[in-house]
Amino acid sequence: MTVPNDALTGPLAREEEELIKRTSLVPGERMQAGLEGLVLGLDAVIITTEPGRVVPAVNELLRYTGHSCTEAYTQGNAKGYVLGRPGSASLIVRSRGVSPNPFRTINKSRMTATLPDTRLETFVFATPDIQEYVRIQKARNVQFLTPEPVESACCSFIQTVPSRFTGNSLGFIEWKGAERSYLPRGADKVFSVLKKPDFPSLDNIGVLDHTATRVRAQERTAAILEFISLTNYHYDFAVHVKSLNSITSVARRQPEDFAMVFTSGITPYTTDGESGPTERFIRNYGTRVHHMAFRTERIEATIDSLKKDGMEFLLDLVGSEEEGLRQIFSVPSQNTLIINEYIQRYGGFEGFFTRSNVGKLTEATGWQ
């Protein structure tokens, strides 16, 4: 797949050619290792907040997405809520309580000192055979947070240590039967879940389409290779916007599945004035998920409704029906630090992004 780029020449063109060459080898390496078919689609994401912010964070997502609360639990002094929507990955929002936080060092940045436990931490992928997956990946020197998968009534689960390139962890879940419950082992189920507002416009907000992780320019290739080596994704394309010192890279599984997006600088950070919004964001917030994007229908009416309900946005809608795509960024949540993106692709649109939209959205990052 191709997306129009600023013209690539010299070292930038060679860097992109090298990335394409290296990522094209990964599917064969996965096949040779015996990983083919062992990782399926995205099952859930895990968002952790400070203890006093978990309920406000859940209420925000109930007001501003199409997901509803399907499950809630307590575990000691920690709380957790599961938000689901048919056809979409679930959103698990939790506080950690007093348990150790392996992400805390990664979370120490200029703008996050008061929120040391807050980030989208983990992307959880389904697997049909977690024991075999773990066995193979351990032989490839992949490190996990627990020696073996953790068992609960409905599933087996394990996750990698946080990546030194993205700050994200990848989780893997094998369901034991038809019943689906994310309650951790030893947790107590809460039967009074948080209610969703009865706003008709929320029906227009659909599945989790993609997330975008901000990574450093010098670690872009390593971040992408690491991710596709741990999943069944492939590197698809990148949009280079040289005027903003930005590259948006997309990894995909299948056209309609959740996509993983990596946004980096073209060159590493030097100064705030010269480095562009992506590298400046990383200097302030660290490597982390910048936004979650939700597929949206009737996007103009939906955004108008969200504005009336108090949601603020970093910019106006970008794109048009004629171009095939419209998108918008909310302001970041004070509870999760994550931006919501709303995206509508129209009938004949065959791509994933347009370069003009990417440029405008990347520029808006600098206004956070």
C-alpha positions as CSV (number, residue, x, y, z in Angstrom):
1,M,0.0,0.0,0.0
2,T,1.2,3.5,-0.7
3,V,0.3,6.9,0.6
4,P,1.7,10.1,-1.0
5,N,4.7,11.3,0.9
6,D,7.0,14.3,0.8
7,A,9.6,13.2,-1.7
8,L,12.1,10.8,-0.1
9,T,15.7,11.2,-1.2
10,G,19.1,10.4,0.2
11,P,19.5,9.0,3.7
12,L,15.7,9.1,4.3
13,A,14.9,7.0,1.2
14,R,17.7,4.5,2.1
15,E,16.3,4.3,5.7
16,E,12.8,3.5,4.4
17,E,14.2,0.9,2.0
18,E,16.1,-0.7,4.8
19,L,13.0,-0.8,7.0
20,I,10.9,-2.4,4.3
21,K,13.7,-5.0,3.7
22,R,14.1,-5.9,7.3
23,T,10.3,-6.1,8.1
24,S,9.7,-8.2,5.0
25,L,11.9,-10.9,6.5
26,V,9.9,-11.1,9.8
27,P,6.9,-13.2,8.5
28,G,9.4,-15.9,7.4
29,E,11.2,-15.8,10.7
30,R,7.9,-16.2,12.5
31,M,7.0,-19.2,10.3
32,Q,10.3,-20.8,10.8
33,A,10.0,-20.4,14.6
34,G,6.6,-22.0,14.7
35,L,4.6,-18.9,15.5
36,E,2.3,-18.9,12.5
37,G,-1.3,-18.9,13.8
38,L,-0.4,-18.4,17.4
39,V,-1.3,-14.7,17.6
40,L,-4.8,-13.6,16.6
41,G,-6.4,-10.1,16.7
42,L,-6.4,-7.5,19.4
43,D,-8.6,-8.6,22.3
44,A,-8.3,-5.7,24.8
45,V,-6.2,-2.8,25.9
46,I,-5.3,-2.1,29.6
47,I,-5.3,1.5,30.7
48,T,-4.0,2.2,34.3
49,T,-4.8,5.4,36.2
50,E,-4.1,6.9,39.6
51,P,-6.4,5.3,42.2
52,G,-8.6,8.4,42.5
53,R,-9.0,8.8,38.8
54,V,-10.2,5.4,37.7
55,V,-13.9,6.1,38.0
56,P,-13.7,9.6,36.3
57,A,-11.7,7.9,33.5
58,V,-14.3,5.3,33.0
59,N,-17.1,7.8,33.1
60,E,-15.3,9.8,30.4
61,L,-15.1,6.8,28.1
62,L,-18.7,6.0,28.7
63,R,-19.7,9.6,27.7
64,Y,-17.3,9.9,24.7
65,T,-17.1,6.4,23.1
66,G,-19.5,3.7,22.0
67,H,-18.2,1.3,24.7
68,S,-20.3,0.3,27.7
69,C,-19.3,-1.1,31.1
70,T,-19.7,-4.9,31.1
71,E,-17.8,-5.9,34.2
72,A,-16.2,-4.4,37.3
73,Y,-14.1,-5.7,40.1
74,T,-12.1,-4.9,43.2
75,Q,-8.8,-6.5,44.2
76,G,-7.6,-5.4,47.5
77,N,-7.5,-1.6,47.2
78,A,-7.4,-1.7,43.4
79,K,-10.4,-1.3,41.1
80,G,-11.0,-2.4,37.5
81,Y,-13.7,-1.8,34.9
82,V,-14.2,-3.5,31.6
83,L,-15.8,-1.6,28.7
84,G,-17.0,-3.5,25.7
85,R,-18.6,-3.0,22.3
86,P,-19.5,-5.8,19.8
87,G,-16.8,-6.3,17.3
88,S,-14.3,-4.2,19.2
89,A,-11.3,-4.7,21.5
90,S,-12.4,-4.1,25.1
91,L,-11.0,-1.3,27.2
92,I,-9.9,-2.4,30.7
93,V,-9.5,0.6,32.9
94,R,-7.9,0.0,36.3
95,S,-6.0,1.4,39.2
96,R,-3.0,-0.6,40.4
97,G,-3.4,-0.2,44.2
98,V,-0.2,-1.1,46.1
99,S,1.2,-3.7,43.7
100,P,4.6,-2.9,42.1
101,N,4.4,-1.0,38.9
102,P,7.0,-2.1,36.2
103,F,6.0,1.0,34.1
104,R,6.7,3.6,36.7
105,T,10.3,4.3,35.6
106,I,9.1,4.8,32.0
107,N,6.3,7.2,33.2
108,K,8.8,9.7,34.7
109,S,8.8,12.6,32.3
110,R,8.6,16.3,32.5
111,M,4.8,16.5,32.3
112,T,3.9,13.2,34.0
113,A,5.5,13.5,37.4
114,T,2.1,13.9,39.2
115,L,0.7,10.9,37.3
116,P,3.4,8.2,37.8
117,D,1.0,5.3,37.4
118,T,-1.0,6.6,34.4
119,R,-0.7,5.2,30.8
120,L,-2.2,2.8,28.3
121,E,0.1,0.0,29.4
122,T,-0.8,-3.2,27.5
123,F,-2.2,-4.4,24.2
124,V,-3.7,-7.9,24.7
125,F,-3.9,-10.3,21.8
126,A,-5.8,-13.5,21.6
127,T,-3.9,-16.8,21.2
128,P,-5.1,-20.3,20.7
129,D,-2.2,-21.9,22.6
130,I,-0.5,-19.6,25.1
131,Q,1.9,-22.3,26.4
132,E,3.3,-22.9,23.0
133,Y,3.6,-19.2,22.3
134,V,5.4,-18.6,25.5
135,R,7.7,-21.6,25.0
136,I,8.8,-20.3,21.5
137,Q,9.2,-16.7,22.5
138,K,11.3,-17.5,25.6
139,A,13.6,-19.5,23.3
140,R,13.9,-16.2,21.3
141,N,14.9,-14.4,24.5
142,V,11.5,-12.6,24.9
143,Q,11.0,-11.6,28.6
144,F,7.7,-11.8,30.4
145,L,6.5,-10.2,33.7
146,T,5.7,-13.7,35.1
147,P,7.5,-17.0,34.8
148,E,4.4,-18.7,33.4
149,P,0.9,-17.6,32.3
150,V,-1.4,-16.5,35.1
151,E,-4.6,-18.6,35.4
152,S,-8.1,-17.3,36.2
153,A,-11.5,-19.0,35.9
154,C,-11.9,-18.1,32.2
155,C,-8.5,-17.5,30.7
156,S,-4.7,-17.8,30.9
157,F,-2.8,-14.6,30.5
158,I,0.8,-13.4,30.2
159,Q,2.5,-10.1,29.2
160,T,5.9,-9.0,28.1
161,V,8.1,-6.6,30.1
162,P,7.6,-3.0,29.0
163,S,9.4,-2.3,25.8
164,R,12.4,0.0,26.0
165,F,11.4,1.4,22.6
166,T,7.7,2.1,23.1
167,G,7.0,1.8,26.9
168,N,4.2,-0.6,25.9
169,S,3.7,-4.2,27.0
170,L,2.1,-6.9,24.8
171,G,-0.3,-9.3,26.5
172,F,-1.5,-12.7,25.3
173,I,-4.8,-14.3,26.4
174,E,-6.1,-17.8,25.8
175,W,-9.8,-18.2,26.6
176,K,-10.8,-21.5,28.2
177,G,-14.4,-21.7,27.0
178,A,-17.3,-19.6,25.8
179,E,-17.6,-17.6,28.9
180,R,-15.5,-14.4,28.8
181,S,-14.5,-12.6,32.0
182,Y,-11.4,-10.5,32.6
183,L,-11.6,-10.7,36.4
184,P,-8.1,-11.4,37.7
185,R,-7.5,-14.3,40.0
186,G,-8.5,-13.4,43.5
187,A,-10.6,-10.4,42.5
188,D,-14.1,-9.8,43.7
189,K,-16.8,-9.0,41.1
190,V,-18.8,-5.8,41.6
191,F,-22.4,-6.2,40.5
192,S,-23.2,-2.5,40.3
193,V,-21.4,-1.4,37.1
194,L,-21.2,2.2,35.9
195,K,-24.1,3.3,33.6
196,K,-23.7,4.7,30.2
197,P,-25.4,8.0,29.3
198,D,-28.4,7.6,27.0
199,F,-27.1,9.8,24.2
200,P,-28.2,8.5,20.7
201,S,-25.0,10.0,19.1
202,L,-22.9,7.5,21.0
203,D,-24.3,4.8,18.8
204,N,-22.3,6.4,15.9
205,I,-19.0,5.7,17.7
206,G,-17.8,2.3,16.8
207,V,-14.8,-0.1,17.3
208,L,-11.3,0.8,18.3
209,D,-9.7,1.4,14.9
210,H,-6.1,2.1,15.8
211,T,-3.8,3.6,18.4
212,A,-0.7,5.7,17.9
213,T,2.4,5.3,20.0
214,R,5.0,8.1,20.0
215,V,8.5,6.7,19.6
216,R,11.9,8.4,19.3
217,A,13.3,8.9,15.8
218,Q,16.4,6.7,16.4
219,E,14.2,3.9,17.8
220,R,11.5,3.8,15.1
221,T,12.9,0.7,13.2
222,A,13.5,-1.2,16.4
223,A,10.0,-0.5,17.8
224,I,8.3,-1.7,14.6
225,L,10.5,-4.8,14.3
226,E,9.8,-5.7,17.9
227,F,6.1,-5.4,17.5
228,I,5.7,-7.4,14.4
229,S,8.1,-10.1,15.8
230,L,5.7,-10.6,18.8
231,T,2.5,-10.5,16.8
232,N,1.2,-11.6,13.4
233,Y,1.2,-8.0,12.0
234,H,3.2,-6.7,9.1
235,Y,4.7,-3.2,8.3
236,D,2.4,-1.6,5.8
237,F,3.4,2.0,5.0
238,A,4.6,5.3,6.3
239,V,3.7,8.9,5.8
240,H,6.7,11.3,6.0
241,V,6.0,15.0,6.8
242,K,9.4,16.6,6.6
243,S,8.1,20.1,7.5
244,L,7.1,18.8,10.9
245,N,10.0,16.3,11.4
246,S,7.5,13.5,11.6
247,I,7.0,9.9,10.3
248,T,3.7,8.1,10.9
249,S,4.2,4.3,10.3
250,V,1.4,1.8,10.2
251,A,1.5,-1.9,11.0
252,R,-1.6,-4.0,10.1
253,R,-2.9,-7.5,10.3
254,Q,-5.8,-7.4,7.9
255,P,-7.5,-4.4,6.3
256,E,-10.5,-4.3,8.8
257,D,-8.6,-5.2,11.9
258,F,-7.2,-2.9,14.6
259,A,-4.0,-1.2,13.3
260,M,-0.9,-0.2,15.3
261,V,0.5,3.2,14.4
262,F,4.0,4.5,15.4
263,T,4.7,8.2,15.1
264,S,8.3,9.3,15.4
265,G,10.6,12.2,14.4
266,I,12.6,12.0,11.3
267,T,15.6,13.2,13.2
268,P,16.1,13.0,17.0
269,Y,15.2,15.8,19.4
270,T,17.5,18.8,19.6
271,T,15.5,21.8,20.8
272,D,11.8,22.5,21.2
273,G,11.9,25.0,18.4
274,E,13.6,22.8,15.9
275,S,12.4,19.2,16.7
276,G,8.7,19.3,15.8
277,P,5.6,18.3,17.7
278,T,6.3,14.5,17.9
279,E,9.8,14.7,19.4
280,R,8.6,17.5,21.6
281,F,5.8,15.4,22.9
282,I,8.2,12.6,23.8
283,R,10.4,14.9,25.6
284,N,7.5,16.1,27.7
285,Y,5.5,12.9,28.1
286,G,7.9,10.1,27.3
287,T,7.2,7.3,24.8
288,R,3.6,6.3,25.2
289,V,0.3,5.9,23.4
290,H,-0.8,9.3,22.3
291,H,-4.3,8.6,21.1
292,M,-7.0,5.9,20.6
293,A,-9.0,6.2,17.4
294,F,-12.6,5.1,17.1
295,R,-14.5,4.5,13.8
296,T,-17.3,6.9,13.7
297,E,-20.4,7.3,11.5
298,R,-22.2,10.7,10.9
299,I,-19.1,12.3,12.2
300,E,-20.2,15.9,12.0
301,A,-23.4,15.3,14.0
302,T,-21.5,13.1,16.4
303,I,-18.8,15.7,17.1
304,D,-21.4,18.4,17.5
305,S,-23.1,16.2,20.2
306,L,-19.9,15.6,22.0
307,K,-19.1,19.3,22.0
308,K,-22.5,20.0,23.6
309,D,-21.6,17.4,26.3
310,G,-18.5,19.2,27.1
311,M,-15.8,17.5,25.1
312,E,-13.1,19.9,23.7
313,F,-11.0,19.4,20.6
314,L,-7.5,20.3,19.5
315,L,-8.6,21.3,16.0
316,D,-11.6,21.3,13.7
317,L,-12.5,18.3,11.6
318,V,-9.9,17.6,8.9
319,G,-10.5,16.0,5.5
320,S,-13.8,15.7,3.6
321,E,-16.2,13.2,2.2
322,E,-14.8,13.9,-1.3
323,E,-11.3,13.0,-0.1
324,G,-12.7,9.9,1.6
325,L,-11.7,10.5,5.1
326,R,-12.5,12.8,8.1
327,Q,-10.7,12.9,11.5
328,I,-10.5,14.9,14.6
329,F,-8.5,14.9,17.9
330,S,-10.0,15.6,21.3
331,V,-8.0,17.4,24.0
332,P,-6.1,14.8,26.2
333,S,-7.9,13.3,29.1
334,Q,-6.7,14.6,32.5
335,N,-7.3,11.2,33.9
336,T,-5.6,9.0,31.3
337,L,-3.4,11.4,29.3
338,I,-4.9,9.9,26.1
339,I,-6.5,11.7,23.2
340,N,-9.6,10.3,21.5
341,E,-9.6,10.4,17.8
342,Y,-12.8,10.1,15.8
343,I,-12.4,8.9,12.2
344,Q,-14.8,8.3,9.4
345,R,-13.8,6.6,6.2
346,Y,-16.3,7.0,3.4
347,G,-17.5,4.3,0.9
348,G,-14.9,4.4,-1.8
349,F,-11.9,5.2,0.3
350,E,-9.3,2.5,-0.1
351,G,-6.5,3.8,2.0
352,F,-5.9,4.1,5.8
353,F,-4.8,7.8,6.0
354,T,-4.2,10.8,3.8
355,R,-1.0,12.7,4.0
356,S,-2.8,16.1,4.4
357,N,-4.8,14.8,7.3
358,V,-1.7,13.3,9.0
359,G,0.1,16.6,8.7
360,K,-2.8,18.6,10.3
361,L,-3.2,16.1,13.1
362,T,0.5,15.9,13.8
363,E,0.7,19.7,13.9
364,A,-2.2,19.7,16.5
365,T,-0.1,17.6,18.8
366,G,2.0,20.7,19.4
367,W,-1.0,22.5,20.9
368,Q,-1.4,20.1,23.8
